[in-house]
Amino acid sequence: MKVERRADGRIIVEAAELAPLLGLDLAEFQSQMRSGQIATGTEEGQGEDAGRFRVTFTSAQWKLRLTCAADGTVISRIRTAIAGPRLS
């Protein structure tokens, strides 16, 4: 998997590769991205991680964090389940 960073700061990743990592089919993933139900964030590496960057995708059920080399190659992937509401 590769992540492209555009000059304007936009992140481009193949939806067909991301959808299953968030437990979604392609159409549902695209719909949730368009509606804002999937949040995204980016972080720049500092110090010994300079040149690397991290992209996080958060859906209702999963948080997916991709750590990337400067060229966009994914060097680590962490998927964490998001806990449901607590019962009182």
Phi and psi restraints in degrees (range 20) as a CNS / XPLOR table:
assign (resid 1 and name C) (resid 2 and name N)
       (resid 2 and name CA) (resid 2 and name C) 1.0 -132.1 20.0 2
assign (resid 2 and name N) (resid 2 and name CA)
       (resid 2 and name C) (resid 3 and name N) 1.0 143.7 20.0 2
assign (resid 2 and name C) (resid 3 and name N)
       (resid 3 and name CA) (resid 3 and name C) 1.0 -114.8 20.0 2
assign (resid 3 and name N) (resid 3 and name CA)
       (resid 3 and name C) (resid 4 and name N) 1.0 129.1 20.0 2
assign (resid 3 and name C) (resid 4 and name N)
       (resid 4 and name CA) (resid 4 and name C) 1.0 -102.4 20.0 2
assign (resid 4 and name N) (resid 4 and name CA)
       (resid 4 and name C) (resid 5 and name N) 1.0 130.5 20.0 2
assign (resid 4 and name C) (resid 5 and name N)
       (resid 5 and name CA) (resid 5 and name C) 1.0 -105.4 20.0 2
assign (resid 5 and name N) (resid 5 and name CA)
       (resid 5 and name C) (resid 6 and name N) 1.0 121.9 20.0 2
assign (resid 5 and name C) (resid 6 and name N)
       (resid 6 and name CA) (resid 6 and name C) 1.0 -85.8 20.0 2
assign (resid 6 and name N) (resid 6 and name CA)
       (resid 6 and name C) (resid 7 and name N) 1.0 160.0 20.0 2
assign (resid 6 and name C) (resid 7 and name N)
       (resid 7 and name CA) (resid 7 and name C) 1.0 -58.9 20.0 2
assign (resid 7 and name N) (resid 7 and name CA)
       (resid 7 and name C) (resid 8 and name N) 1.0 -30.9 20.0 2
assign (resid 7 and name C) (resid 8 and name N)
       (resid 8 and name CA) (resid 8 and name C) 1.0 -83.0 20.0 2
assign (resid 8 and name N) (resid 8 and name CA)
       (resid 8 and name C) (resid 9 and name N) 1.0 4.5 20.0 2
assign (resid 8 and name C) (resid 9 and name N)
       (resid 9 and name CA) (resid 9 and name C) 1.0 95.0 20.0 2
assign (resid 9 and name N) (resid 9 and name CA)
       (resid 9 and name C) (resid 10 and name N) 1.0 -10.3 20.0 2
assign (resid 9 and name C) (resid 10 and name N)
       (resid 10 and name CA) (resid 10 and name C) 1.0 -67.7 20.0 2
assign (resid 10 and name N) (resid 10 and name CA)
       (resid 10 and name C) (resid 11 and name N) 1.0 147.5 20.0 2
assign (resid 10 and name C) (resid 11 and name N)
       (resid 11 and name CA) (resid 11 and name C) 1.0 -108.1 20.0 2
assign (resid 11 and name N) (resid 11 and name CA)
       (resid 11 and name C) (resid 12 and name N) 1.0 131.9 20.0 2
assign (resid 11 and name C) (resid 12 and name N)
       (resid 12 and name CA) (resid 12 and name C) 1.0 -120.4 20.0 2
assign (resid 12 and name N) (resid 12 and name CA)
       (resid 12 and name C) (resid 13 and name N) 1.0 124.2 20.0 2
assign (resid 12 and name C) (resid 13 and name N)
       (resid 13 and name CA) (resid 13 and name C) 1.0 -139.3 20.0 2
assign (resid 13 and name N) (resid 13 and name CA)
       (resid 13 and name C) (resid 14 and name N) 1.0 145.1 20.0 2
assign (resid 13 and name C) (resid 14 and name N)
       (resid 14 and name CA) (resid 14 and name C) 1.0 -63.2 20.0 2
assign (resid 14 and name N) (resid 14 and name CA)
       (resid 14 and name C) (resid 15 and name N) 1.0 119.6 20.0 2
assign (resid 14 and name C) (resid 15 and name N)
       (resid 15 and name CA) (resid 15 and name C) 1.0 -58.8 20.0 2
assign (resid 15 and name N) (resid 15 and name CA)
       (resid 15 and name C) (resid 16 and name N) 1.0 -37.2 20.0 2
assign (resid 15 and name C) (resid 16 and name N)
       (resid 16 and name CA) (resid 16 and name C) 1.0 -64.1 20.0 2
assign (resid 16 and name N) (resid 16 and name CA)
       (resid 16 and name C) (resid 17 and name N) 1.0 -24.8 20.0 2
assign (resid 16 and name C) (resid 17 and name N)
       (resid 17 and name CA) (resid 17 and name C) 1.0 -84.3 20.0 2
assign (resid 17 and name N) (resid 17 and name CA)
       (resid 17 and name C) (resid 18 and name N) 1.0 -33.9 20.0 2
assign (resid 17 and name C) (resid 18 and name N)
       (resid 18 and name CA) (resid 18 and name C) 1.0 -80.0 20.0 2
assign (resid 18 and name N) (resid 18 and name CA)
       (resid 18 and name C) (resid 19 and name N) 1.0 -39.2 20.0 2
assign (resid 18 and name C) (resid 19 and name N)
       (resid 19 and name CA) (resid 19 and name C) 1.0 -49.4 20.0 2
assign (resid 19 and name N) (resid 19 and name CA)
       (resid 19 and name C) (resid 20 and name N) 1.0 -53.3 20.0 2
assign (resid 19 and name C) (resid 20 and name N)
       (resid 20 and name CA) (resid 20 and name C) 1.0 -65.7 20.0 2
assign (resid 20 and name N) (resid 20 and name CA)
       (resid 20 and name C) (resid 21 and name N) 1.0 -25.8 20.0 2
assign (resid 20 and name C) (resid 21 and name N)
       (resid 21 and name CA) (resid 21 and name C) 1.0 -70.3 20.0 2
assign (resid 21 and name N) (resid 21 and name CA)
       (resid 21 and name C) (resid 22 and name N) 1.0 -19.7 20.0 2
assign (resid 21 and name C) (resid 22 and name N)
       (resid 22 and name CA) (resid 22 and name C) 1.0 -104.6 20.0 2
assign (resid 22 and name N) (resid 22 and name CA)
       (resid 22 and name C) (resid 23 and name N) 1.0 11.4 20.0 2
assign (resid 22 and name C) (resid 23 and name N)
       (resid 23 and name CA) (resid 23 and name C) 1.0 72.5 20.0 2
assign (resid 23 and name N) (resid 23 and name CA)
       (resid 23 and name C) (resid 24 and name N) 1.0 26.2 20.0 2
assign (resid 23 and name C) (resid 24 and name N)
       (resid 24 and name CA) (resid 24 and name C) 1.0 -123.2 20.0 2
assign (resid 24 and name N) (resid 24 and name CA)
       (resid 24 and name C) (resid 25 and name N) 1.0 154.0 20.0 2
assign (resid 24 and name C) (resid 25 and name N)
       (resid 25 and name CA) (resid 25 and name C) 1.0 -82.5 20.0 2
assign (resid 25 and name N) (resid 25 and name CA)
       (resid 25 and name C) (resid 26 and name N) 1.0 168.7 20.0 2
assign (resid 25 and name C) (resid 26 and name N)
       (resid 26 and name CA) (resid 26 and name C) 1.0 -58.8 20.0 2
assign (resid 26 and name N) (resid 26 and name CA)
       (resid 26 and name C) (resid 27 and name N) 1.0 -46.2 20.0 2
assign (resid 26 and name C) (resid 27 and name N)
       (resid 27 and name CA) (resid 27 and name C) 1.0 -62.6 20.0 2
assign (resid 27 and name N) (resid 27 and name CA)
       (resid 27 and name C) (resid 28 and name N) 1.0 -43.1 20.0 2
assign (resid 27 and name C) (resid 28 and name N)
       (resid 28 and name CA) (resid 28 and name C) 1.0 -66.6 20.0 2
assign (resid 28 and name N) (resid 28 and name CA)
       (resid 28 and name C) (resid 29 and name N) 1.0 -40.8 20.0 2
assign (resid 28 and name C) (resid 29 and name N)
       (resid 29 and name CA) (resid 29 and name C) 1.0 -59.1 20.0 2
assign (resid 29 and name N) (resid 29 and name CA)
       (resid 29 and name C) (resid 30 and name N) 1.0 -49.1 20.0 2
assign (resid 29 and name C) (resid 30 and name N)
       (resid 30 and name CA) (resid 30 and name C) 1.0 -61.7 20.0 2
assign (resid 30 and name N) (resid 30 and name CA)
       (resid 30 and name C) (resid 31 and name N) 1.0 -41.4 20.0 2
assign (resid 30 and name C) (resid 31 and name N)
       (resid 31 and name CA) (resid 31 and name C) 1.0 -62.7 20.0 2
assign (resid 31 and name N) (resid 31 and name CA)
       (resid 31 and name C) (resid 32 and name N) 1.0 -44.9 20.0 2
assign (resid 31 and name C) (resid 32 and name N)
       (resid 32 and name CA) (resid 32 and name C) 1.0 -68.7 20.0 2
assign (resid 32 and name N) (resid 32 and name CA)
       (resid 32 and name C) (resid 33 and name N) 1.0 -33.8 20.0 2
assign (resid 32 and name C) (resid 33 and name N)
       (resid 33 and name CA) (resid 33 and name C) 1.0 -64.5 20.0 2
assign (resid 33 and name N) (resid 33 and name CA)
       (resid 33 and name C) (resid 34 and name N) 1.0 -46.6 20.0 2
assign (resid 33 and name C) (resid 34 and name N)
       (resid 34 and name CA) (resid 34 and name C) 1.0 -62.4 20.0 2
assign (resid 34 and name N) (resid 34 and name CA)
       (resid 34 and name C) (resid 35 and name N) 1.0 -38.0 20.0 2
assign (resid 34 and name C) (resid 35 and name N)
       (resid 35 and name CA) (resid 35 and name C) 1.0 -84.7 20.0 2
assign (resid 35 and name N) (resid 35 and name CA)
       (resid 35 and name C) (resid 36 and name N) 1.0 -5.9 20.0 2
assign (resid 35 and name C) (resid 36 and name N)
       (resid 36 and name CA) (resid 36 and name C) 1.0 84.5 20.0 2
assign (resid 36 and name N) (resid 36 and name CA)
       (resid 36 and name C) (resid 37 and name N) 1.0 9.5 20.0 2
assign (resid 36 and name C) (resid 37 and name N)
       (resid 37 and name CA) (resid 37 and name C) 1.0 -73.5 20.0 2
assign (resid 37 and name N) (resid 37 and name CA)
       (resid 37 and name C) (resid 38 and name N) 1.0 -19.2 20.0 2
assign (resid 37 and name C) (resid 38 and name N)
       (resid 38 and name CA) (resid 38 and name C) 1.0 -108.6 20.0 2
assign (resid 38 and name N) (resid 38 and name CA)
       (resid 38 and name C) (resid 39 and name N) 1.0 118.8 20.0 2
assign (resid 38 and name C) (resid 39 and name N)
       (resid 39 and name CA) (resid 39 and name C) 1.0 -91.2 20.0 2
assign (resid 39 and name N) (resid 39 and name CA)
       (resid 39 and name C) (resid 40 and name N) 1.0 150.0 20.0 2
assign (resid 39 and name C) (resid 40 and name N)
       (resid 40 and name CA) (resid 40 and name C) 1.0 -130.6 20.0 2
assign (resid 40 and name N) (resid 40 and name CA)
       (resid 40 and name C) (resid 41 and name N) 1.0 151.6 20.0 2
assign (resid 40 and name C) (resid 41 and name N)
       (resid 41 and name CA) (resid 41 and name C) 1.0 -151.1 20.0 2
assign (resid 41 and name N) (resid 41 and name CA)
       (resid 41 and name C) (resid 42 and name N) 1.0 154.7 20.0 2
assign (resid 41 and name C) (resid 42 and name N)
       (resid 42 and name CA) (resid 42 and name C) 1.0 -130.4 20.0 2
assign (resid 42 and name N) (resid 42 and name CA)
       (resid 42 and name C) (resid 43 and name N) 1.0 151.3 20.0 2
assign (resid 42 and name C) (resid 43 and name N)
       (resid 43 and name CA) (resid 43 and name C) 1.0 -137.1 20.0 2
assign (resid 43 and name N) (resid 43 and name CA)
       (resid 43 and name C) (resid 44 and name N) 1.0 142.3 20.0 2
assign (resid 43 and name C) (resid 44 and name N)
       (resid 44 and name CA) (resid 44 and name C) 1.0 -96.4 20.0 2
assign (resid 44 and name N) (resid 44 and name CA)
       (resid 44 and name C) (resid 45 and name N) 1.0 137.7 20.0 2
assign (resid 44 and name C) (resid 45 and name N)
       (resid 45 and name CA) (resid 45 and name C) 1.0 -67.5 20.0 2
assign (resid 45 and name N) (resid 45 and name CA)
       (resid 45 and name C) (resid 46 and name N) 1.0 145.6 20.0 2
assign (resid 45 and name C) (resid 46 and name N)
       (resid 46 and name CA) (resid 46 and name C) 1.0 -123.1 20.0 2
assign (resid 46 and name N) (resid 46 and name CA)
       (resid 46 and name C) (resid 47 and name N) 1.0 157.4 20.0 2
assign (resid 46 and name C) (resid 47 and name N)
       (resid 47 and name CA) (resid 47 and name C) 1.0 59.3 20.0 2
assign (resid 47 and name N) (resid 47 and name CA)
       (resid 47 and name C) (resid 48 and name N) 1.0 -125.5 20.0 2
assign (resid 47 and name C) (resid 48 and name N)
       (resid 48 and name CA) (resid 48 and name C) 1.0 -67.1 20.0 2
assign (resid 48 and name N) (resid 48 and name CA)
       (resid 48 and name C) (resid 49 and name N) 1.0 -14.2 20.0 2
assign (resid 48 and name C) (resid 49 and name N)
       (resid 49 and name CA) (resid 49 and name C) 1.0 -97.7 20.0 2
assign (resid 49 and name N) (resid 49 and name CA)
       (resid 49 and name C) (resid 50 and name N) 1.0 7.7 20.0 2
assign (resid 49 and name C) (resid 50 and name N)
       (resid 50 and name CA) (resid 50 and name C) 1.0 -55.8 20.0 2
assign (resid 50 and name N) (resid 50 and name CA)
       (resid 50 and name C) (resid 51 and name N) 1.0 136.6 20.0 2
assign (resid 50 and name C) (resid 51 and name N)
       (resid 51 and name CA) (resid 51 and name C) 1.0 97.7 20.0 2
assign (resid 51 and name N) (resid 51 and name CA)
       (resid 51 and name C) (resid 52 and name N) 1.0 -24.4 20.0 2
assign (resid 51 and name C) (resid 52 and name N)
       (resid 52 and name CA) (resid 52 and name C) 1.0 -88.5 20.0 2
assign (resid 52 and name N) (resid 52 and name CA)
       (resid 52 and name C) (resid 53 and name N) 1.0 163.5 20.0 2
assign (resid 52 and name C) (resid 53 and name N)
       (resid 53 and name CA) (resid 53 and name C) 1.0 -147.1 20.0 2
assign (resid 53 and name N) (resid 53 and name CA)
       (resid 53 and name C) (resid 54 and name N) 1.0 160.4 20.0 2
assign (resid 53 and name C) (resid 54 and name N)
       (resid 54 and name CA) (resid 54 and name C) 1.0 -127.0 20.0 2
assign (resid 54 and name N) (resid 54 and name CA)
       (resid 54 and name C) (resid 55 and name N) 1.0 138.1 20.0 2
assign (resid 54 and name C) (resid 55 and name N)
       (resid 55 and name CA) (resid 55 and name C) 1.0 -121.6 20.0 2
assign (resid 55 and name N) (resid 55 and name CA)
       (resid 55 and name C) (resid 56 and name N) 1.0 132.0 20.0 2
assign (resid 55 and name C) (resid 56 and name N)
       (resid 56 and name CA) (resid 56 and name C) 1.0 -120.3 20.0 2
assign (resid 56 and name N) (resid 56 and name CA)
       (resid 56 and name C) (resid 57 and name N) 1.0 131.8 20.0 2
assign (resid 56 and name C) (resid 57 and name N)
       (resid 57 and name CA) (resid 57 and name C) 1.0 -115.9 20.0 2
assign (resid 57 and name N) (resid 57 and name CA)
       (resid 57 and name C) (resid 58 and name N) 1.0 128.0 20.0 2
assign (resid 57 and name C) (resid 58 and name N)
       (resid 58 and name CA) (resid 58 and name C) 1.0 -124.5 20.0 2
assign (resid 58 and name N) (resid 58 and name CA)
       (resid 58 and name C) (resid 59 and name N) 1.0 119.5 20.0 2
assign (resid 58 and name C) (resid 59 and name N)
       (resid 59 and name CA) (resid 59 and name C) 1.0 -108.4 20.0 2
assign (resid 59 and name N) (resid 59 and name CA)
       (resid 59 and name C) (resid 60 and name N) 1.0 -174.5 20.0 2
assign (resid 59 and name C) (resid 60 and name N)
       (resid 60 and name CA) (resid 60 and name C) 1.0 -64.4 20.0 2
assign (resid 60 and name N) (resid 60 and name CA)
       (resid 60 and name C) (resid 61 and name N) 1.0 -28.4 20.0 2
assign (resid 60 and name C) (resid 61 and name N)
       (resid 61 and name CA) (resid 61 and name C) 1.0 -111.1 20.0 2
assign (resid 61 and name N) (resid 61 and name CA)
       (resid 61 and name C) (resid 62 and name N) 1.0 -23.9 20.0 2
assign (resid 61 and name C) (resid 62 and name N)
       (resid 62 and name CA) (resid 62 and name C) 1.0 -136.8 20.0 2
assign (resid 62 and name N) (resid 62 and name CA)
       (resid 62 and name C) (resid 63 and name N) 1.0 150.1 20.0 2
assign (resid 62 and name C) (resid 63 and name N)
       (resid 63 and name CA) (resid 63 and name C) 1.0 -116.9 20.0 2
assign (resid 63 and name N) (resid 63 and name CA)
       (resid 63 and name C) (resid 64 and name N) 1.0 124.8 20.0 2
assign (resid 63 and name C) (resid 64 and name N)
       (resid 64 and name CA) (resid 64 and name C) 1.0 -116.7 20.0 2
assign (resid 64 and name N) (resid 64 and name CA)
       (resid 64 and name C) (resid 65 and name N) 1.0 121.6 20.0 2
assign (resid 64 and name C) (resid 65 and name N)
       (resid 65 and name CA) (resid 65 and name C) 1.0 -115.9 20.0 2
assign (resid 65 and name N) (resid 65 and name CA)
       (resid 65 and name C) (resid 66 and name N) 1.0 121.2 20.0 2
assign (resid 65 and name C) (resid 66 and name N)
       (resid 66 and name CA) (resid 66 and name C) 1.0 -109.4 20.0 2
assign (resid 66 and name N) (resid 66 and name CA)
       (resid 66 and name C) (resid 67 and name N) 1.0 121.1 20.0 2
assign (resid 66 and name C) (resid 67 and name N)
       (resid 67 and name CA) (resid 67 and name C) 1.0 -99.1 20.0 2
assign (resid 67 and name N) (resid 67 and name CA)
       (resid 67 and name C) (resid 68 and name N) 1.0 129.6 20.0 2
assign (resid 67 and name C) (resid 68 and name N)
       (resid 68 and name CA) (resid 68 and name C) 1.0 -124.7 20.0 2
assign (resid 68 and name N) (resid 68 and name CA)
       (resid 68 and name C) (resid 69 and name N) 1.0 146.8 20.0 2
assign (resid 68 and name C) (resid 69 and name N)
       (resid 69 and name CA) (resid 69 and name C) 1.0 -73.1 20.0 2
assign (resid 69 and name N) (resid 69 and name CA)
       (resid 69 and name C) (resid 70 and name N) 1.0 168.7 20.0 2
assign (resid 69 and name C) (resid 70 and name N)
       (resid 70 and name CA) (resid 70 and name C) 1.0 -54.8 20.0 2
assign (resid 70 and name N) (resid 70 and name CA)
       (resid 70 and name C) (resid 71 and name N) 1.0 -32.1 20.0 2
assign (resid 70 and name C) (resid 71 and name N)
       (resid 71 and name CA) (resid 71 and name C) 1.0 -84.0 20.0 2
assign (resid 71 and name N) (resid 71 and name CA)
       (resid 71 and name C) (resid 72 and name N) 1.0 1.8 20.0 2
assign (resid 71 and name C) (resid 72 and name N)
       (resid 72 and name CA) (resid 72 and name C) 1.0 94.2 20.0 2
assign (resid 72 and name N) (resid 72 and name CA)
       (resid 72 and name C) (resid 73 and name N) 1.0 -3.1 20.0 2
assign (resid 72 and name C) (resid 73 and name N)
       (resid 73 and name CA) (resid 73 and name C) 1.0 -67.4 20.0 2
assign (resid 73 and name N) (resid 73 and name CA)
       (resid 73 and name C) (resid 74 and name N) 1.0 128.4 20.0 2
assign (resid 73 and name C) (resid 74 and name N)
       (resid 74 and name CA) (resid 74 and name C) 1.0 -73.5 20.0 2
assign (resid 74 and name N) (resid 74 and name CA)
       (resid 74 and name C) (resid 75 and name N) 1.0 121.4 20.0 2
assign (resid 74 and name C) (resid 75 and name N)
       (resid 75 and name CA) (resid 75 and name C) 1.0 -104.9 20.0 2
assign (resid 75 and name N) (resid 75 and name CA)
       (resid 75 and name C) (resid 76 and name N) 1.0 -16.3 20.0 2
assign (resid 75 and name C) (resid 76 and name N)
       (resid 76 and name CA) (resid 76 and name C) 1.0 -155.3 20.0 2
assign (resid 76 and name N) (resid 76 and name CA)
       (resid 76 and name C) (resid 77 and name N) 1.0 152.4 20.0 2
assign (resid 76 and name C) (resid 77 and name N)
       (resid 77 and name CA) (resid 77 and name C) 1.0 -139.5 20.0 2
assign (resid 77 and name N) (resid 77 and name CA)
       (resid 77 and name C) (resid 78 and name N) 1.0 126.1 20.0 2
assign (resid 77 and name C) (resid 78 and name N)
       (resid 78 and name CA) (resid 78 and name C) 1.0 -125.6 20.0 2
assign (resid 78 and name N) (resid 78 and name CA)
       (resid 78 and name C) (resid 79 and name N) 1.0 126.0 20.0 2
assign (resid 78 and name C) (resid 79 and name N)
       (resid 79 and name CA) (resid 79 and name C) 1.0 -117.9 20.0 2
assign (resid 79 and name N) (resid 79 and name CA)
       (resid 79 and name C) (resid 80 and name N) 1.0 124.5 20.0 2
assign (resid 79 and name C) (resid 80 and name N)
       (resid 80 and name CA) (resid 80 and name C) 1.0 -123.5 20.0 2
assign (resid 80 and name N) (resid 80 and name CA)
       (resid 80 and name C) (resid 81 and name N) 1.0 131.2 20.0 2
assign (resid 80 and name C) (resid 81 and name N)
       (resid 81 and name CA) (resid 81 and name C) 1.0 -71.2 20.0 2
assign (resid 81 and name N) (resid 81 and name CA)
       (resid 81 and name C) (resid 82 and name N) 1.0 141.3 20.0 2
assign (resid 81 and name C) (resid 82 and name N)
       (resid 82 and name CA) (resid 82 and name C) 1.0 -96.5 20.0 2
assign (resid 82 and name N) (resid 82 and name CA)
       (resid 82 and name C) (resid 83 and name N) 1.0 124.9 20.0 2
assign (resid 82 and name C) (resid 83 and name N)
       (resid 83 and name CA) (resid 83 and name C) 1.0 -65.4 20.0 2
assign (resid 83 and name N) (resid 83 and name CA)
       (resid 83 and name C) (resid 84 and name N) 1.0 145.0 20.0 2
assign (resid 83 and name C) (resid 84 and name N)
       (resid 84 and name CA) (resid 84 and name C) 1.0 -75.9 20.0 2
assign (resid 84 and name N) (resid 84 and name CA)
       (resid 84 and name C) (resid 85 and name N) 1.0 -179.4 20.0 2
assign (resid 84 and name C) (resid 85 and name N)
       (resid 85 and name CA) (resid 85 and name C) 1.0 -64.6 20.0 2
assign (resid 85 and name N) (resid 85 and name CA)
       (resid 85 and name C) (resid 86 and name N) 1.0 145.6 20.0 2
assign (resid 85 and name C) (resid 86 and name N)
       (resid 86 and name CA) (resid 86 and name C) 1.0 -78.6 20.0 2
assign (resid 86 and name N) (resid 86 and name CA)
       (resid 86 and name C) (resid 87 and name N) 1.0 141.0 20.0 2
assign (resid 86 and name C) (resid 87 and name N)
       (resid 87 and name CA) (resid 87 and name C) 1.0 -89.7 20.0 2
assign (resid 87 and name N) (resid 87 and name CA)
       (resid 87 and name C) (resid 88 and name N) 1.0 137.9 20.0 2
